[in-house]
Amino acid sequence: TDKNRKYAPSFVVLLCEKEKNMKRIITNPESSASGAKKRRREKEEEEVGCGHAENEDGGISSEDQCLLHPLEDELTFSDTSVALRMMRAQFPRIDQALVPPFILQSQLYSSVNDRTQVDRELECLRREKVVRVFKLNTGQDDHGIIFMDDYLNQVDGIAKRMEEKKQSDVEVFEWFKGHVLDSKLEPSIGHDELCSLLSLAGKVKDSHITLLINAGLVTRQLMDPNMYWFAIPSIGKLWKGLLQGRKELLSLLKRKRHKEMFLAELERKRLRYSPLDMRFHIRDLIGSGHLKTFSTTSGLVVRVSRD
């Protein structure tokens, strides 16, 4: 038709161009493959050191966040609640441990300039039952923070797995959620008080307490066996990685001439001995005082503290 004849020359040109491109690829396949590998390698190098958590708002992984929002742009926040939610979204996905996102109190100190403000706002969030604060068994004065909804979901997951295994006494998990977690907000609880709160829902047996201990929801204190710490189940697998990651990061910086690196460069390094990402450890060590930062015309620098 007249219409087809009108567009025929353009169609022929497109076919010719496509044929030329195909010939170029066929005649030099190694160049094409090596180029693809190079681009893939460059992309992987750019993503090194980023975490693997999914963003709760849009499903964006923290690799993408790391590329779009460098740590230097997200190191400080105006208030504790904003800092907590951002760090929750950036928590690395850890396949080998069924642990909800947690934030170290030291990380909050690195992210909000006023420590008194952090303590005050964290206490308000704890009393409002937005978060729970846990004493961590790392041998140091570490405290972990988990959003209450995440923690309750973890308790539900444990109860469901116990039911599937035909475990008896699983009703204690609902008692624990409804009467213990809801009213006892401190990091520890005595044996008598634990039994008293559980008894508000039913008759408490020793097997109920044993089940809570075996599930990792409470642990006995070493100094007083009649006292328990509230605990985060399955998190014990991360303690070794947390401690080794701290040592590895400090060792890396101490090997540098001035014991310092640009934050943007450090953030892209990969830790070998910790499942937690570099961003997690940098915030932790800045907040605990082991590292400090200062600005230069070329960017933010991280240095090992002298004191």
Backbone as numpy.savetxt, mean C-alpha at the origin, in Angstrom:
# Nx Ny Nz CAx CAy CAz Cx Cy Cz
-19.77 3.30 -60.67 -20.62 4.49 -60.67 -19.73 5.73 -60.67
-20.40 6.91 -60.90 -19.64 8.16 -60.90 -19.01 8.42 -59.53
-19.76 8.06 -58.50 -19.24 8.27 -57.13 -18.00 7.44 -56.87
-18.00 6.16 -57.31 -16.86 5.28 -57.10 -15.66 5.75 -57.89
-15.92 6.19 -59.16 -14.81 6.67 -59.99 -14.18 7.92 -59.36
-15.00 8.73 -58.70 -14.49 9.95 -58.07 -13.46 9.63 -56.98
-13.72 8.54 -56.18 -12.83 8.22 -55.06 -11.81 7.15 -55.40
-11.84 6.63 -56.62 -10.93 5.55 -56.99 -9.47 5.94 -56.88
-9.02 7.11 -57.38 -7.59 7.45 -57.28 -7.09 7.47 -55.84
-7.88 8.05 -54.93 -7.46 8.10 -53.53 -7.34 6.71 -52.95
-8.25 5.83 -53.30 -8.23 4.46 -52.79 -6.98 3.73 -53.26
-6.60 3.96 -54.53 -5.40 3.32 -55.08 -4.17 3.82 -54.36
-4.10 5.11 -54.06 -2.95 5.67 -53.35 -2.81 5.04 -51.97
-3.94 4.88 -51.27 -3.89 4.27 -49.94 -3.39 2.84 -50.00
-3.85 2.08 -51.00 -3.40 0.70 -51.16 -1.90 0.65 -51.42
-1.42 1.57 -52.25 0.01 1.60 -52.56 0.83 1.90 -51.32
0.39 2.88 -50.54 1.10 3.23 -49.32 1.13 2.06 -48.34
-0.02 1.38 -48.21 -0.10 0.22 -47.30 0.85 -0.88 -47.75
0.92 -1.10 -49.10 1.79 -2.15 -49.64 3.26 -1.81 -49.37
3.63 -0.52 -49.50 5.00 -0.11 -49.23 5.36 -0.36 -47.77
4.44 -0.02 -46.87 4.70 -0.23 -45.45 4.88 -1.70 -45.13
4.04 -2.55 -45.72 4.16 -4.00 -45.49 5.49 -4.52 -45.98
5.93 -4.05 -47.16 7.22 -4.49 -47.70 8.35 -4.06 -46.78
8.26 -2.85 -46.22 9.31 -2.36 -45.34 9.43 -3.22 -44.10
8.27 -3.63 -43.56 8.29 -4.48 -42.36 8.83 -5.86 -42.68
8.42 -6.41 -43.84 8.84 -7.76 -44.20 10.34 -7.79 -44.50
10.84 -6.78 -45.18 12.25 -6.77 -45.57 13.17 -6.49 -44.39
12.65 -5.92 -43.31 13.50 -5.62 -42.16 12.79 -5.98 -40.86
12.47 -7.26 -40.67 11.70 -7.66 -39.48 12.49 -7.50 -38.20
13.83 -7.69 -38.27 14.64 -7.59 -37.06 14.62 -6.16 -36.51
14.67 -5.19 -37.46 14.63 -3.80 -37.04 13.32 -3.48 -36.34
12.21 -4.00 -36.90 10.90 -3.76 -36.30 10.80 -4.39 -34.93
11.27 -5.64 -34.81 11.18 -6.35 -33.54 12.06 -5.69 -32.49
13.29 -5.32 -32.87 14.19 -4.69 -31.91 13.65 -3.35 -31.45
13.00 -2.64 -32.39 12.40 -1.35 -32.01 11.30 -1.54 -31.00
10.48 -2.58 -31.20 9.39 -2.85 -30.26 9.94 -3.24 -28.90
11.01 -4.07 -28.91 11.61 -4.47 -27.64 12.20 -3.27 -26.91
12.84 -2.37 -27.68 13.43 -1.19 -27.06 12.37 -0.32 -26.42
11.26 -0.11 -27.15 10.19 0.70 -26.59 9.60 0.06 -25.35
9.45 -1.29 -25.39 8.90 -1.98 -24.23 9.85 -1.88 -23.04
11.16 -2.01 -23.30 12.14 -1.92 -22.23 12.16 -0.53 -21.62
12.08 0.51 -22.47 12.07 1.87 -21.97 10.85 2.13 -21.09
9.70 1.55 -21.52 8.48 1.72 -20.74 8.61 1.04 -19.38
9.21 -0.17 -19.36 9.38 -0.89 -18.10 10.32 -0.15 -17.17
11.38 0.45 -17.74 12.33 1.19 -16.91 11.68 2.41 -16.29
10.77 3.03 -17.04 10.06 4.19 -16.51 9.15 3.80 -15.35
8.64 2.55 -15.39 7.67 2.13 -14.38 8.31 1.49 -13.18
9.64 1.27 -13.18 10.32 0.62 -12.08 10.12 1.41 -10.80
9.81 0.70 -9.75 9.65 1.33 -8.45 8.23 1.73 -8.13
7.35 1.70 -9.13 5.96 2.06 -8.86 5.24 0.88 -8.23
4.17 1.14 -7.51 3.40 0.07 -6.86 2.41 -0.55 -7.80
1.52 -1.38 -7.23 0.59 -2.15 -8.04 -0.84 -2.05 -7.53
-1.14 -1.07 -6.73 -2.50 -0.97 -6.21 -3.42 -0.34 -7.23
-4.68 -0.69 -7.15 -5.68 -0.09 -8.00 -6.30 1.10 -7.29
-6.55 2.15 -8.04 -7.19 3.33 -7.50 -8.66 3.03 -7.29
-9.17 3.32 -6.09 -10.56 3.00 -5.78 -11.54 3.82 -6.59
-11.10 4.99 -7.12 -12.02 5.86 -7.83 -12.17 5.45 -9.29
-11.07 5.19 -9.97 -11.18 4.94 -11.39 -10.52 3.67 -11.86
-10.03 2.85 -10.94 -9.38 1.62 -11.35 -8.02 1.84 -11.97
-7.41 3.02 -11.74 -6.10 3.32 -12.31 -5.04 2.71 -11.42
-4.13 1.95 -12.00 -3.09 1.31 -11.21 -2.09 2.34 -10.76
-1.32 2.02 -9.70 -0.36 2.98 -9.19 0.84 3.10 -10.09
1.05 2.15 -11.04 2.07 2.40 -12.05 1.71 3.64 -12.85
0.43 3.72 -13.25 -0.02 4.88 -14.01 0.03 6.14 -13.14
-0.35 6.00 -11.88 -0.29 7.14 -10.98 1.13 7.63 -10.82
2.07 6.67 -10.76 3.47 7.02 -10.57 3.98 7.83 -11.76
3.53 7.47 -12.96 3.94 8.18 -14.16 3.25 9.54 -14.24
1.96 9.57 -13.87 1.20 10.80 -13.99 1.46 11.75 -12.82
1.70 11.19 -11.63 1.86 12.01 -10.43 3.12 11.57 -9.68
4.27 12.12 -9.97 5.49 11.78 -9.24 5.33 12.05 -7.75
6.08 11.32 -6.93 5.98 11.48 -5.48 6.29 12.91 -5.06
7.18 13.57 -5.78 7.53 14.95 -5.44 6.31 15.87 -5.47
5.35 15.54 -6.34 4.13 16.35 -6.44 3.09 15.95 -5.40
3.29 14.80 -4.73 2.29 14.30 -3.79 2.91 13.97 -2.44
3.98 14.66 -2.10 4.69 14.33 -0.86 4.00 14.93 0.36
3.39 16.09 0.22 2.74 16.73 1.36 1.28 17.01 1.06
0.48 17.00 2.14 -0.95 17.21 2.03 -1.40 18.22 3.08
-2.60 18.76 2.87 -3.10 19.79 3.77 -3.66 19.20 5.06
-4.18 17.99 5.01 -4.73 17.39 6.22 -4.55 15.88 6.21
-4.76 15.28 7.36 -4.49 13.86 7.56 -5.43 12.97 6.76
-6.69 13.34 6.68 -7.67 12.52 5.97 -7.33 12.40 4.49
-6.92 13.51 3.88 -6.54 13.49 2.46 -5.32 12.60 2.27
-4.33 12.73 3.16 -3.12 11.92 3.07 -3.44 10.43 3.19
-4.31 10.08 4.13 -4.67 8.68 4.33 -5.33 8.08 3.08
-6.24 8.81 2.48 -6.97 8.29 1.32 -6.06 8.18 0.09
-5.15 9.12 -0.06 -4.22 9.04 -1.17 -3.29 7.84 -1.02
-2.76 7.63 0.18 -1.83 6.52 0.39 -2.55 5.17 0.34
-3.81 5.15 0.75 -4.60 3.93 0.60 -4.73 3.56 -0.88
-5.01 4.56 -1.71 -5.17 4.31 -3.15 -3.87 3.86 -3.79
-2.73 4.26 -3.23 -1.43 3.93 -3.82 -0.78 2.72 -3.18
-1.47 2.07 -2.26 -0.88 0.90 -1.59 -0.59 -0.19 -2.62
0.61 -0.77 -2.60 0.96 -1.78 -3.60 0.13 -3.05 -3.46
-0.25 -3.63 -4.59 -0.98 -4.89 -4.57 0.02 -6.00 -4.29
-0.23 -6.76 -3.24 0.69 -7.81 -2.81 -0.02 -9.15 -2.92
0.38 -9.94 -3.89 -0.35 -11.17 -4.19 -0.24 -12.22 -3.08
0.93 -12.26 -2.42 1.15 -13.36 -1.50 0.57 -13.10 -0.11
-0.05 -11.95 0.11 -0.58 -11.65 1.43 -1.96 -10.99 1.30
-2.96 -11.59 1.95 -4.32 -11.05 1.89 -4.48 -9.96 2.94
-3.84 -8.84 2.67 -3.82 -7.74 3.64 -4.48 -6.51 3.03
-5.40 -5.89 3.76 -6.00 -4.65 3.24 -4.96 -3.53 3.25
-5.17 -2.49 2.46 -4.20 -1.38 2.44 -4.02 -0.80 3.84
-2.77 -0.63 4.24 -2.50 -0.01 5.53 -1.48 1.11 5.35
-1.54 2.07 6.26 -0.66 3.23 6.24 0.08 3.28 7.56
1.37 3.55 7.52 2.15 3.70 8.74 1.99 5.13 9.28
1.97 5.25 10.60 1.84 6.58 11.18 3.03 7.45 10.79
4.19 6.84 10.64 5.37 7.59 10.22 5.17 8.21 8.84
4.42 7.51 7.98 4.16 8.05 6.64 3.30 9.31 6.71
2.39 9.35 7.67 1.58 10.56 7.85 2.45 11.72 8.31
3.43 11.44 9.18 4.32 12.50 9.64 5.14 13.08 8.50
5.42 12.26 7.48 6.18 12.76 6.33 5.31 13.56 5.39
3.99 13.37 5.47 3.08 13.95 4.48 2.35 15.20 4.97
2.25 15.36 6.29 1.61 16.55 6.87 2.65 17.22 7.76
2.97 18.46 7.51 4.11 19.11 8.15 3.99 19.19 9.67
2.79 19.36 10.18 2.57 19.55 11.62 2.21 18.21 12.27
3.12 17.66 13.07 2.87 16.36 13.70 1.73 16.44 14.72
1.63 17.56 15.41 0.54 17.73 16.35 -0.79 17.68 15.63
-0.85 18.26 14.45 -2.07 18.21 13.64 -2.39 16.78 13.25
-1.36 16.00 12.88 -1.58 14.60 12.52 -2.17 13.84 13.69
-1.56 13.97 14.86 -2.03 13.25 16.04 -3.47 13.63 16.39
-3.77 14.93 16.30 -5.11 15.40 16.65 -6.15 14.88 15.65
-5.85 15.00 14.36 -6.81 14.58 13.34 -6.94 13.06 13.29
-5.84 12.35 13.52 -5.92 10.89 13.55 -6.77 10.41 14.72
-6.64 11.07 15.85 -7.45 10.71 17.01 -8.93 10.93 16.72
-9.26 12.02 16.03 -10.66 12.28 15.66 -11.19 11.19 14.73
-10.40 10.80 13.74 -10.80 9.76 12.79 -10.97 8.42 13.50
-10.14 8.17 14.50 -10.23 6.92 15.26 -11.51 6.90 16.10
-11.81 7.99 16.76 -13.01 8.05 17.60 -14.29 8.05 16.77
-14.20 8.57 15.56 -15.36 8.55 14.66 -15.50 7.21 13.94
-14.60 6.27 14.23 -14.61 4.91 13.68 -14.42 4.90 12.16
-13.68 5.89 11.68 -13.31 5.90 10.26 -12.11 4.99 10.03
-11.19 4.98 10.99 -9.99 4.15 10.89 -9.76 3.42 12.21
-8.91 2.40 12.17 -8.40 1.75 13.38 -6.89 1.85 13.36
-6.31 2.00 14.55 -4.86 2.10 14.69 -4.36 0.85 15.40
-3.32 0.23 14.85 -2.79 -1.03 15.37 -1.32 -0.85 15.76
-0.94 -1.43 16.89 0.48 -1.51 17.27 1.07 -2.67 16.49
2.12 -2.37 15.73 2.72 -3.39 14.87 3.86 -4.11 15.58
3.96 -5.39 15.32 4.95 -6.23 15.99 6.26 -6.27 15.20
6.88 -5.10 15.02 8.14 -5.02 14.28 9.34 -4.83 15.19
9.09 -4.77 16.49 10.18 -4.51 17.41 10.48 -3.03 17.53
9.75 -2.21 16.83 9.92 -0.76 16.90 8.57 -0.13 17.23
8.57 1.17 17.42 7.33 1.88 17.78 6.55 2.21 16.51
6.14 1.16 15.80 5.40 1.33 14.56 3.91 1.15 14.80
3.12 1.99 14.17 1.67 1.87 14.23 1.11 1.87 12.81
0.22 0.92 12.56 -0.43 0.82 11.27 -1.86 1.33 11.35
-2.33 1.91 10.27 -3.68 2.48 10.22 -4.44 1.86 9.06
-5.65 1.37 9.34 -6.49 0.76 8.32 -7.87 1.40 8.39
-8.45 1.66 7.26 -9.82 2.17 7.23 -10.75 1.09 7.79
-11.69 1.51 8.61 -12.57 0.57 9.29 -13.32 -0.33 8.31
-13.81 0.22 7.23 -14.53 -0.59 6.25 -13.66 -1.70 5.69
-12.38 -1.40 5.43 -11.46 -2.42 4.93 -11.24 -3.52 5.95
-11.13 -3.12 7.21 -10.88 -4.10 8.26 -12.10 -5.00 8.47
-13.28 -4.42 8.48 -14.50 -5.23 8.64 -14.67 -6.20 7.48
-14.31 -5.76 6.28 -14.36 -6.66 5.12 -13.39 -7.82 5.28
-12.23 -7.55 5.87 -11.27 -8.62 6.11 -11.81 -9.62 7.13
-12.46 -9.13 8.18 -13.06 -10.02 9.18 -14.14 -10.89 8.52
-14.96 -10.29 7.66 -16.00 -11.05 6.95 -15.38 -12.13 6.07
-14.26 -11.80 5.43 -13.59 -12.78 4.58 -13.07 -13.96 5.38
-12.54 -13.69 6.56 -12.05 -14.77 7.44 -13.21 -15.65 7.88
-14.32 -15.03 8.28 -15.49 -15.81 8.72 -16.01 -16.70 7.59
-16.03 -16.16 6.38 -16.52 -16.94 5.24 -15.63 -18.15 4.97
-14.30 -17.95 5.06 -13.38 -19.08 4.84 -13.52 -20.12 5.93
-13.76 -19.67 7.16 -13.95 -20.61 8.26 -15.23 -21.43 8.07
-16.28 -20.78 7.61 -17.54 -21.48 7.37 -17.38 -22.53 6.26
-16.64 -22.19 5.23 -16.41 -23.13 4.14 -15.64 -24.36 4.61
-14.80 -24.17 5.63 -14.04 -25.29 6.19 -14.82 -26.03 7.29
-16.10 -25.65 7.47 -16.96 -26.26 8.48 -16.44 -26.05 9.90
-15.77 -24.92 10.10 -15.26 -24.58 11.43 -16.42 -24.23 12.36
-16.35 -24.72 13.58 -17.39 -24.40 14.56 -17.07 -23.06 15.24
-18.05 -22.53 15.93 -17.91 -21.29 16.71 -17.68 -20.05 15.86
-18.03 -20.09 14.57 -17.77 -18.93 13.70 -18.66 -17.73 14.05
-19.66 -17.94 14.89 -20.50 -16.81 15.30 -19.71 -15.75 16.05
-18.53 -16.14 16.57 -17.73 -15.19 17.33 -17.26 -14.01 16.48
-17.14 -14.19 15.16 -16.68 -13.10 14.30 -17.71 -11.97 14.23
-18.99 -12.34 14.18 -20.04 -11.32 14.22 -20.08 -10.64 15.58
-19.89 -11.41 16.64 -19.84 -10.83 17.98 -18.68 -9.85 18.08
-17.56 -10.26 17.53 -16.34 -9.45 17.57 -16.56 -8.12 16.84
-17.19 -8.18 15.66 -17.46 -6.96 14.88 -18.46 -6.05 15.60
-19.56 -6.65 16.06 -20.66 -5.84 16.58 -20.46 -5.30 17.96
-19.67 -5.98 18.80 -19.58 -5.57 20.20 -18.17 -5.19 20.63
-17.15 -5.81 20.03 -15.77 -5.49 20.45 -15.21 -4.34 19.62
-15.18 -4.51 18.31 -14.61 -3.46 17.46 -15.42 -2.18 17.53
-16.72 -2.31 17.73 -17.57 -1.12 17.73 -17.42 -0.28 18.98
-17.01 -0.91 20.09 -16.94 -0.15 21.35 -15.52 0.02 21.88
-14.62 -0.88 21.52 -13.23 -0.81 22.01 -12.35 -0.25 20.90
-11.96 1.00 21.00 -11.23 1.67 19.93 -9.72 1.72 20.17
-9.27 1.36 21.37 -7.85 1.39 21.69 -7.13 0.21 21.02
-5.80 0.26 20.91 -5.04 -0.81 20.24 -4.98 -2.12 21.02
-5.35 -2.11 22.33 -5.25 -3.32 23.14 -6.52 -3.51 23.96
-6.66 -4.74 24.50 -7.83 -5.08 25.31 -7.45 -6.20 26.26
-8.01 -6.15 27.47 -7.76 -7.20 28.45 -8.64 -8.41 28.20
-8.20 -9.57 28.73 -8.94 -10.82 28.53 -10.35 -10.72 29.10
-10.48 -10.20 30.31 -11.80 -10.11 30.95 -12.72 -9.18 30.17
-12.18 -8.06 29.70 -13.01 -7.12 28.96 -13.43 -7.71 27.62
-12.54 -8.44 26.97 -12.88 -9.09 25.70 -14.02 -10.08 25.89
-13.91 -10.89 26.94 -14.97 -11.88 27.20 -16.29 -11.18 27.56
-16.19 -10.10 28.32 -17.39 -9.38 28.73 -18.12 -8.79 27.52
-17.40 -8.20 26.59 -18.02 -7.61 25.41 -18.61 -8.69 24.50
-17.89 -9.79 24.34 -18.42 -10.89 23.51 -19.68 -11.50 24.12
-19.73 -11.52 25.45 -20.87 -12.14 26.13 -22.16 -11.35 25.95
-22.05 -10.13 25.42 -23.26 -9.35 25.14 -24.08 -9.99 24.02
-23.41 -10.83 23.22 -24.10 -11.47 22.09 -24.39 -12.94 22.34
-23.68 -13.59 23.23 -23.89 -15.02 23.46 -22.97 -15.54 24.55
-23.06 -16.82 24.80 -22.24 -17.45 25.82 -20.83 -17.68 25.28
-19.85 -17.08 25.96 -18.47 -17.13 25.49 -17.77 -18.39 26.01
-17.07 -19.06 25.10 -16.28 -20.24 25.47 -14.81 -19.98 25.16
-13.94 -20.77 25.75 -12.50 -20.63 25.48 -12.21 -20.83 23.99
-13.01 -21.67 23.35 -12.78 -21.95 21.93 -13.03 -20.71 21.07
-13.92 -19.82 21.54 -14.17 -18.58 20.82 -12.91 -17.69 20.82
-12.28 -17.58 21.98 -11.07 -16.77 22.10 -9.95 -17.39 21.27
-9.85 -18.71 21.34 -8.81 -19.40 20.57 -9.00 -19.17 19.07
-10.24 -19.15 18.63 -10.52 -18.94 17.20 -10.10 -17.53 16.78
-10.36 -16.54 17.61 -9.94 -15.17 17.29 -8.42 -15.06 17.22
-7.74 -15.77 18.12 -6.27 -15.76 18.11 -5.74 -16.46 16.86
-6.29 -17.62 16.55 -5.83 -18.38 15.37 -6.12 -17.63 14.07
-7.18 -16.83 14.08 -7.52 -16.05 12.88 -6.62 -14.83 12.73
-5.85 -14.52 13.78 -4.93 -13.38 13.70 -5.57 -12.06 14.03
-6.75 -12.06 14.62 -7.44 -10.81 14.95 -6.98 -10.22 16.28
-6.52 -11.07 17.19 -5.91 -10.61 18.44 -4.67 -11.45 18.70
-3.68 -10.84 19.35 -2.46 -11.57 19.74 -2.15 -11.25 21.19
-1.65 -12.23 21.92 -1.32 -12.02 23.33 -0.08 -11.13 23.44
-0.09 -10.24 24.43 1.08 -9.43 24.70 2.10 -10.25 25.46
3.36 -10.06 25.11 4.42 -10.86 25.72 4.59 -10.53 27.20
4.44 -9.26 27.56 4.67 -8.86 28.94 3.52 -9.23 29.85
2.32 -9.34 29.29 1.14 -9.65 30.10 0.21 -10.56 29.29
0.21 -11.86 29.56 -0.61 -12.79 28.77 -2.11 -12.57 28.91
-2.53 -11.75 29.88 -3.95 -11.44 30.04 -4.38 -10.23 29.21
-3.44 -9.67 28.45 -3.73 -8.55 27.57 -3.49 -8.96 26.12
-4.30 -8.40 25.24 -4.19 -8.70 23.81 -3.97 -7.40 23.02
-3.24 -7.52 21.93 -3.20 -6.48 20.92 -4.22 -6.82 19.84
-4.99 -5.84 19.40 -5.75 -6.05 18.17 -4.75 -6.16 17.03
-5.00 -7.06 16.09 -4.00 -7.34 15.06 -4.63 -7.34 13.67
-3.76 -7.25 12.66 -4.16 -7.30 11.26 -3.81 -8.69 10.74
-4.78 -9.54 10.45 -4.50 -10.90 9.99 -3.62 -10.91 8.74
-2.71 -11.87 8.69 -1.84 -12.13 7.53 -0.77 -11.08 7.31
-0.70 -10.06 8.15 0.27 -9.00 7.91 1.67 -9.39 8.36
1.76 -10.45 9.15 3.07 -10.90 9.61 4.03 -11.22 8.47
3.48 -11.60 7.32 4.33 -11.92 6.16 5.07 -10.69 5.64
4.59 -9.50 6.01 5.19 -8.28 5.49 6.24 -7.68 6.41
6.32 -8.14 7.66 7.26 -7.51 8.59 8.70 -7.63 8.12
9.06 -8.82 7.67 10.43 -9.03 7.21 10.73 -8.11 6.02
9.77 -8.02 5.10 9.97 -7.14 3.94 10.05 -5.68 4.34
9.23 -5.27 5.32 9.25 -3.89 5.78 10.60 -3.53 6.36
11.13 -4.38 7.25 12.41 -4.11 7.90 13.56 -4.18 6.90
13.54 -5.19 6.01 14.61 -5.31 5.03 14.58 -4.17 4.02
13.38 -3.74 3.65 13.26 -2.62 2.72 13.84 -1.34 3.30
13.63 -1.12 4.59 14.21 0.05 5.25 15.73 0.00 5.18
16.29 -1.15 5.51 17.75 -1.29 5.48 18.31 -1.13 4.07
17.62 -1.72 3.11 18.10 -1.66 1.73 18.09 -0.24 1.19
17.05 0.51 1.49 16.96 1.88 1.01 18.03 2.76 1.65
18.22 2.63 2.95 19.26 3.41 3.62 20.65 3.04 3.11
20.87 1.75 2.89 22.16 1.29 2.37 22.43 1.86 0.98
21.39 1.90 0.16 21.52 2.44 -1.19 21.98 3.90 -1.14
21.36 4.69 -0.27 21.71 6.11 -0.18 23.09 6.31 0.45
23.44 5.49 1.42 24.73 5.65 2.09 25.90 5.34 1.17
25.64 4.59 0.10 26.71 4.29 -0.86 26.96 5.46 -1.82
26.04 6.41 -1.86 26.22 7.58 -2.71 27.24 8.53 -2.07
27.88 9.34 -2.92 28.97 10.20 -2.45 28.54 11.11 -1.31
27.44 11.76 -1.46 26.93 12.66 -0.42 25.74 12.07 0.32
25.54 10.77 0.18 24.43 10.06 0.83 23.09 10.69 0.46
22.95 11.03 -0.82 21.72 11.68 -1.26 21.43 11.36 -2.71
20.17 11.51 -3.10 19.73 11.32 -4.48 18.54 12.23 -4.74
18.33 12.55 -6.01 17.11 13.25 -6.36 15.93 12.31 -6.11
14.87 12.85 -5.56 13.70 12.04 -5.25 13.15 11.35 -6.50
13.10 12.07 -7.62 12.57 11.49 -8.85 13.39 10.29 -9.31
14.71 10.35 -9.10 15.58 9.24 -9.47 15.43 8.07 -8.50
15.37 8.39 -7.21 15.25 7.36 -6.18 13.94 6.60 -6.31
12.89 7.32 -6.66 11.57 6.71 -6.74 11.52 5.61 -7.80
12.39 5.68 -8.80 12.37 4.69 -9.89 13.23 3.47 -9.60
13.93 3.47 -8.48 14.74 2.31 -8.12 13.84 1.16 -7.66
14.33 -0.04 -7.85 13.58 -1.23 -7.43 14.23 -1.86 -6.20
13.41 -2.16 -5.21 13.88 -2.83 -4.01 13.83 -4.34 -4.21
14.89 -5.02 -3.85 14.96 -6.47 -4.07 14.35 -7.27 -2.92
14.37 -6.72 -1.72 14.02 -7.52 -0.55 12.71 -7.11 0.11
11.93 -6.28 -0.54 10.66 -5.86 0.05 9.55 -5.91 -0.99
8.40 -6.49 -0.64 7.25 -6.47 -1.56 6.56 -5.11 -1.58
6.91 -4.25 -0.62 6.36 -2.90 -0.57 7.20 -2.02 -1.49
6.56 -1.07 -2.17 7.29 -0.32 -3.19 8.13 0.80 -2.59
8.94 1.42 -3.47 9.88 2.45 -3.04 9.16 3.65 -2.43
8.04 4.02 -3.02 7.27 5.16 -2.52 6.84 4.93 -1.07
6.41 3.72 -0.76 5.99 3.36 0.59 7.14 3.57 1.57
8.34 3.08 1.21 9.49 3.14 2.11 10.04 4.56 2.24
10.02 5.33 1.17 10.52 6.71 1.24 9.70 7.51 2.23
8.38 7.42 2.12 7.51 8.14 3.06 7.77 7.70 4.50
7.92 6.40 4.70 8.15 5.85 6.03 9.42 6.41 6.64
10.53 6.39 5.90 11.82 6.80 6.45 11.94 8.32 6.60
11.23 9.08 5.79 11.20 10.53 6.00 10.44 10.84 7.28
9.30 10.20 7.46 8.48 10.46 8.65 9.13 10.01 9.94
9.94 8.94 9.88 10.61 8.45 11.09 11.90 9.19 11.37
12.30 10.10 10.48 13.49 10.92 10.71 14.77 10.34 10.16
14.74 9.17 9.52 15.95 8.59 8.97 16.40 9.28 7.69
15.45 9.88 6.99 15.75 10.64 5.78 15.20 12.05 5.92
15.78 12.98 5.18 15.26 14.34 5.11 15.31 14.81 3.66
14.53 15.81 3.36 14.46 16.33 1.99 14.80 17.82 1.99
15.32 18.27 0.86 15.52 19.70 0.66 15.41 20.00 -0.83
15.01 21.22 -1.12 14.75 21.62 -2.50 15.99 22.19 -3.15
16.16 21.90 -4.44 17.19 22.51 -5.27 16.53 23.01 -6.55
17.29 23.73 -7.36 16.74 24.23 -8.62 16.44 23.08 -9.58
17.06 21.91 -9.35 16.84 20.76 -10.23 15.81 19.78 -9.69
15.28 20.05 -8.50 14.28 19.16 -7.95 14.54 18.84 -6.49
13.66 18.03 -5.90 13.76 17.67 -4.49 14.82 16.59 -4.30
15.64 16.75 -3.26 16.71 15.80 -2.96 16.41 15.10 -1.64
16.70 13.80 -1.59 16.54 13.00 -0.36 17.92 12.67 0.15
18.13 12.90 1.44 19.46 12.66 2.03 19.30 11.91 3.33
20.29 11.08 3.66 20.32 10.38 4.94 20.55 11.41 6.04
19.77 11.35 7.11 19.90 12.31 8.20 21.23 12.14 8.89
21.82 13.24 9.29 23.13 13.20 9.95 23.00 12.82 11.42
21.85 13.17 12.03 21.70 12.93 13.47 21.11 11.58 13.75
